[in-house]
């Protein structure tokens, strides 16, 4: 404020910023930080470097939300401080932000530091960025040391050999740090750092670090957190080495991780398994990974089995062609058969999402003999998600064995579920029907499943009838208006004469939805006469649903149709003896869309 009182307008933006950052309102301070780029533009590059950046460096004591915004802003500040030759002036505030207690702020500061590291010249990296990295690496608080772990890979390739040696030493120190949070951060960045380190040092220095981190047990509170992050590094390291070195230097650690006493470490191995498979190559996969995968599929923890089951198709697809079928039939399929009847529904669901993909891999004969019985079992599973995942991927099997074989083997099970005494089971099958229809095609659907869809419209459970109307709309959108005109609409309109008033109401509900899919011409020609004809229905619930349907259909038609057919019907209904019918008729007449249609 003193600057503005002295009349020096050139200092006014900084003065305003100071006032706003001292305000008790967090949102005001946050807004001030978000407009830093505007302030920097007003100040110019010289004053931004000499005044704004030092001010920001000295005032890093705010709420985490404000600091997070500041860390993000500074990553975009290079043009505002004069370009790459001056970018090092941004390091002090980001260094401070990289040491704060809140993790998300530190992570964002590291992201910004990584971003501006690329804008440093090699000389500036050594003169400015590397000293920052060394200070963070040797900081008293673990927060600074964890942040340092993410910065090695961005500067290592562009510095001199002597500096590279220092950086490797600092990284080794972090990997052996007394604080588990630091070791965990180092383990998480080990694979990234390995990609930029020379092969000789990868073998002699980083792999021993990897081995040590993969066996880390120094802190009982964090237990497996360091080891499971080391598994991620395994993928990067294996991809950088020839097979012989991988077998000698990496596989012992990987085998140990696959049998780790912590389920979380085994889960991480399962989650990364196909990446590991690609990294180590076909020979090591055949000799080492196949037995490890079998073990993970049989793991005592459901989470590990589920993660492994998710990888079954990809793992089998990536096997070497010369051993693929034999390996699957001998080693993988027996495990898969056990998982189909697993006690945990998440395991079964994970398997069901990928098992159909084995059909193209194994071919027609093996699918019919070995896989179809498994599919049939899963179609009858009590878990809806398992059934959905099987139905969602029927096209994979259809392409291999043909629709005829598919219908003989699996369709009876689908029909059985569609007629199940439990309405929730029937509801689940209805929801899958549009998907199934798209996979089977219109002719096959008409022959086998169309009658089911119409039967659901008169189900005794409202939720089934409601879902069946939604299903019809989706089928019309999939198969087209001509199919609707020939197959669906006549059967729907026939329900208008059904003795059960609930079925007559379902007819109206269907018309509401089918009008959206069929368009105005077909609605006017075939469906509107049925609706107006039902205005004299003896049941009041049907009559007021006629009013609601006319309200929905009105905007589809021209003024003539609205005046000659819809308005007279609504005028009649507004004088109905039932008060509810009157209410919905008046509501339809007062609808802005209807009034507009009347007056066009």
N, C-alpha and C positions, 0 to 999 in steps of 0.2 A: 504493500500500500504506500510505502514511503516514496516509491518511484513515481507514482502518479501524483502525489502531493507536491513533489518537487517540479512537476511540469514536464518531466522527461517521458513523452509518449512512447518513445522507442522501447521502454522497459515495461510498458503496460501489459502485454500478453503474459509475461512472467509473473507480474504482480497479481493479475487476475487468477492465474493458475495457482499461485501460492495460497490466495484466499480460499479458492475452491477446494484445494487439497487439505486445508485446515478445517473445513466445514464439518460439522458433526454428522451430516447426512451422507451415508455411505453411497447412495445412489448418485448424489451430486458429484462426489469424488470419482465415482466410476465413470460418469459421463465426461468428466474433465479428462480423464486418462484416454478415453476413446476418441477425443478430438485432438490428441497430441500432434497428429500429422498436420492438422490445420494450423496449429500454433507454430509448428516448426517451419511451415511454409511462410507464415507471416514474419517469422524472425529471420529467415535466411540461413544458409548453411553455417556461416561463421558464428553467429550468435547461438545457433542450435548446439554447435560443438562446445562453445565457450561458456554458455549460460544454462541452456535447458538440460543437457545431459548431466553436467555436474550437479545441478539441482535435483534431478531425478535420482542420481546415485546417493545423494545425502538424505533423501526423504523416504527410503525404503523401510517403512515401519507400519504399513497400512493393513487393512483387512485383506484376507486372502483373495477375495473376489477382485479387489482393485489391483493387487499385485499380479494376479493371473492375466488381467487385461494389459497391464504394463509389459509383462514378459512377451506377450503376443505382439503388441505394437512394435516393440524394439526390433523384432525380427524383420520388420518391413522398413526399417529406418535408413537403410544404406543410402538411397538417393538424397535423403533429407540432410545428411551430414557431409555431403560432398563426394559421394561415390566410393568405390573400392579403396582408393588410396587413403581415405580417412575413416574407413569402417572400424578400425581398431578402437576408436573413441567410444564405441558402443559396448565394449567389453566390461568396463567397471560396473555399470548397473546390472548387467546380466550376470556377472560373477556374484554379485550380492544376492540376486534373486535365486541363483543356483544353490544357495546355502540355507534358504529358509526352511522352516519346519514342515510346512504343508507340501505334500508330495506332488499334487497337481501343478503347483506353482513352479517347483523345481523342474518337473518334467517339461513344462512349457519353456522355461528358461533354457534348458538343454536343447530343446528343438530349435529355438532361435539362435543359439550359439552354433549349432551344427549348420544352420542355414547361412549364417554370415561367415563361417569358416571358409566356405567355398569362394567367398568374395575377397579373401585375403590373398595377397601375393605370397609366394614362398618365403620371401624375406620377412614380410610382416607376420607370417605364421610363426616363424622362429623367434622374432623379436617381441611379439605381443601375445599371440594365442597360446603358444607352448608354455610360456611362463605362467599364464592363467591356469592351464591344465595342471601344471606341477603344483601350484598353490592349492588347487582344489584337491589334488591327490594326497597332499600331505596335511590337509586341514585337520584341526583338532576335533571338529564335529563330524560324525558319520554322514551327515547330510551332504556336506561338500564332497566327500569321497565317493558317495553313491552317484552324485551328478557327474563326477569326473569319468566314471566308467563309460558313459555314452559319448565321449568326445575323442577318444583315441583314434577310432577308425577314420574320422573325417580329416585329420591332419597328418597322420602317419605317412601316407604315400607321397607327400609333397615336401618333406623336410629332408635334411642331410642325414647321412648314415650315422654320424655321431649322435644326432638328436634322436634318431630312430632307436638307437641302443638305449638311450635314457628312457624313452617312452615305454619300451618293452619292460624295463626294470620297474618302472612305476606301476605298470599293469600287473606284473608279478606280485608286487607288494599288495595291491588291492585284492588279488585272488587269495592271498594268505592273510587278509586282514582279520583282526580279532573280532570284529563286529560282523555277525551273520548277515545283516542287511547289506553290508558292503560286498561281502562274498557273493551274495545273491545277485546284486547288480552286476558284478563282474561276470558271473556265470551267464547272465542274460545277454551280455554283450560280447562274450567270447567268440561265438560263431561269426559275428560281424567283423570283429578285429582279425580273425583268422583269414578272412578273405583278402585282406590288404597286406598281410605280413608275408615276407619271402618264404618259399617252401622250406629252406634249410632251417629257418628259425621257427617255422610252424612245427616241424618235427622235433627240434631240439628243445624248444622253450614252451610253446603253447600246448602241445599235446600232454606233457607232464602236468601242466596246470589243469587241463581238462580232466585228466585221470584223477587228480586230487579232488577237484570240485565234485566229480561224479561219485566220490566216496565220502563226501563231507558229512560229518556227524558231530561237529564241534559244539553245537548248541541244541539242547533238548527242546527249547521252546519252539524254535523254527524247524527243527527236525529235518524234514525232507525238502524244504523249499529250495535249497541250493542245488541239491542233486537233481531235482526235476527240471530246473532250468538248464543244467548241464546237458540234459538229453537233447534240448534244442540245438545246442552247439554241435552235437554229434552229426547232425545232418549236414551242416556247413563244412565241417572238417572232413567228413567222409567224401564229400563231393570234390574236394580239392586234392585228394590223394589217389595214386594208382591202386589197383586192387590188392597188390601184395602188401603195400604199406597199410592199407585199410585193415586188412586181415590181422596184421601184426600189431598195429598201434591203436586201432579203434574198437575192433570187435570184442576183445576181452571186456572192455568197459561196457559195451552195449549189451553183451550177454548178461553181465552182472545187473545192469539196470532193468532188463526184462524180468529178472527174478528178484528184484529189490523187495525188501521186507515191507516197504511202504506202498500201499495201493496207489497212491497219487503218482509215484514215480512210474509204476507199471502202466498207469493210465496214460501218462505222457508218452511213454514208448508206443502204446497202442495208437494214440492220436497222431503220432508222427510216423507211423509205420510205413505207409506207402512212400512218403518222402525219403525215409531211410532206404527203402527198397530201391528206389531210383538212384540214390547216392552210392550205394555199395556195389551195384551191378548184379548181373544174373547168376554168376557162379557163387558168390557169397550168399545171395538170396537162397539159392537151392540148398546149400550146405548148412547155413546158420539161421536164416530168417524163417524158413518154413517151420522148423521145430519150435522156434520162439513164438511164431504166430499161433501154432496149435496150442501152446501153453497159455497164451493170452486169451484165446477163445474159451479155454476151460478154467479161467481164473476164478478164484473163490469170491472175488468182489464183483457185484453186478455192474458197477460203473466201468470196470475194466472190460468185462465181457461185452457191454454195449458199445464201447468205443472200438473194440476189435471187430464186432459184428458190422459196424458201419463201413469198415474197410475191406470186407470180404470180396466184393465185386472188383474193386480197383486192384487189390492185391492179386487176385486171380488173373485179371486182365493183363497185368504187368509181368507175369511170369514168362520166362523164355518159351517160345512156341514149341520147342522140341520136348519140353517136359511139362507143359501146361496141363494137358488133360490128365496125365498120369498123376501128377502132384495133387490136382484138385480131387480126383476120385479117391486117391489113397489117403491123403493127409487132411484135406480141408473138409470134404463133404461129410465124413463121420462127425466132425465137430459141429457142422451146420445142422445136421439132423438132431443133435442134442439140444442146440439152441432153439429150435422150433418149439420145443416143449419146455423151455426155460421157465423157472418159477417167477422171474421178474418181467413185468410187462414192458419195461423200457428196453430190455435186451431183445425181446421178441419184436418189438416195434422197429428197433434199429435194423434187425435182420430183414424184416419184411420190406423195408424201404430199398433194399439192394439185392435181395435174393433172386428176383426175376431177371436181373442182369446176368445171371449165370447161364441162362438159356442160350443166348447167342454164342457164348464161349464154349459150352459143352455140346451143342448141336441137338438135333431132333431126337435121336434115339435115347441119349442120356437124359434129356429133359423129360421125355415120356416115362421112362422107367424109374428115374431117381428123383426128379424135381417135382413133377406133378403131384405125387402124394404129399409132398411137403406144402405145396401151394394150397392144396385142398384142406389140409389140417389148419393152415393159417387163416383160410377163409372162414373157418368155423370157430376161430378163436374168440374168447369172450371179450377181448379188448378191442374196442371199435377202431383204434388207431392202427392195429395190426391188419384188420380187414381193409381199411382204407388204403394202406400202403400196398397191399397186394392188388387191389382193384386198380389203383392208380398206375400200375406198371404192367397191366395185362398185355399192352401192345408189344412189349419185348418178347413175350411168349408167343403171341399171335404170329409174329413175323417168322418164328422158328418152326412151329408145329402146325400152323394153319388154323383157321377159324372153326373148321369142322371138329378137329380133335379138341380144341379148346372148349367148344360148346358141350361136347360129350363128357369132358372131364370136370370142368369147373362151373359151368353155368347151372347145373342142377343145385349146386351148393348155394349159388347166389339167389336162385329162385326160392330155395328153402328158407334162406334168411329173410327174403322179402315177404314171406308169409308167416314169419315167426310170431308166436303168441305174445311175445314181449314187444310192446309198441316202440320202445326205444331202439330195439334192433331193427324193426321195420323202418324207423325214421333214419337210421344210419344208412341203410341201403338206398333209400330215396335220395339222400344227399349225394351219393356216389353215382346215381344213374346217368346224369348228363355226361360225366366223364366216361363212364362205361359205354354209353351210346356213341360217343365220338370215336372210341377205339374199335367198336364192333361194326359200325357202319349202319346205314339206314335200313337196308334190306334185312339184315340179320336181326336188327333191333325190332323191326315190325313183326317178324316171325316169332321171336322168342319172348320179348319183354314188353311190348306195347300194351298188351292186355293187362299186365301188372300195373302199369302206370295209371290206367283208367280205373282199375279196381281200388287203388289207393284213394281216389277222389270220393269214394263212398264209405271209407273206413269209419268205424264207430268212434275213433279218437280224433278230436279236433286238430291236434298238432300234426297228425298224419295227413289229414285233408288239406291243411294249410301248406304243408311242405309239398304235397302233391301238386297243388296249383303252381307253386314256384317252379317245380320241376318241369311242368308242361311248358311254361314260358321259356325256360332254358333249352328245352328240346326243340321248340319252334325256332329259336335263334340259331340252333345248330343245324337243323335239317331244312329250314326254309319255309316260306309262306305257302307254297304249293302243297307241301306235305301236310301242313296244318289244315289247309282247306279240305283236303281229301280224307285225312285220318283223324285229326283231333277235334276240330270244331263241330262236326256233326254229332259226335258222342257227347260233347260238352252241352250243346244246345238241347239234346234229348233229355238231359237232367232237369231242364226247366219244367218238365211234365211229371217228374217223379213224385210219388205220393208222400215221400218223406221231405218235410220242409227244409231240413238241414241240407239235403242234397240239392234242393232248389237254390238255397243260399250259396252253396259251393259253386253252382253254375255261375252266379253273379261274380263271385270272387275270381273265377277263372277268366271271365270276360274282362274284368278290370285289368288283369295282367296280360292276357293275350292281345288286347287292343294295342298295348305298347309294342309288342313284337310283330303284329300283323299289319298295322297301319290303318289309316282312316278309311280307305276304299273298302277293304274287306270287313272292317268293323261295321261300316254303314250298311253294307249289302247283307251280311249274314247275322251279325250279333245285335245290332240296335233294335230290330223288330222284336226279337225275343225279350230284350230288356223292357221295352215299353209294354209288351204284352203281359209281363209279370206285375205290372202296376196294379192289377186287380186281384192279386193273390189273396186268398183268405187269411193268411198269416201276416200280422203286422210287421214282424221282424223281416220278412221277405220284402214287404212294400217299402220300408224305410231303407233297406239296402238297395232297392231300385233307385231311390232318390240319390243315394251316395254314388252309385254307379253312373248315373246320368251326369252328376257333378264332375266326375272324372272324365267322362267321354266327351262332354260338351266342347272343350277347346280343340278337339280333333276335327270338328266339322265346320262347314261354312254357315253363313247367317241363315240361309234358307232352311237348311236341315234343323238348325237350332230352333228357329221360329215355328216350323211346321210340325216337328216331332218331339223335341225335347221340352220346350216351354209348355205346350198344352199338357203334357204328362205331369210335369212338376206342378202346374197350376191345379190340376186335379188332386194331386197328393197333398197339397198344402191345405186342402179342405177336408182331409181324411178324418174319420171319426177317432183315430188313435193320435194322441198328442205327440208321441215320438215320431210318427210318420210326418206330421205337420212340421215338427221342428227341423227334421233333416231336409224336407222339401224347401222350406224357407231358407235354410242355410245354403242349399244349392243355388237357389235363385239369387241370393245375395253375394255369391262368390264372385269376386272381381273378374276372373277369367270367363265365367258364364255370362255375366253382364256384358263384357266386351264382345263375346261371340254373338249375343243377341243384337248388338247395336252396330256390328260391322257393316 
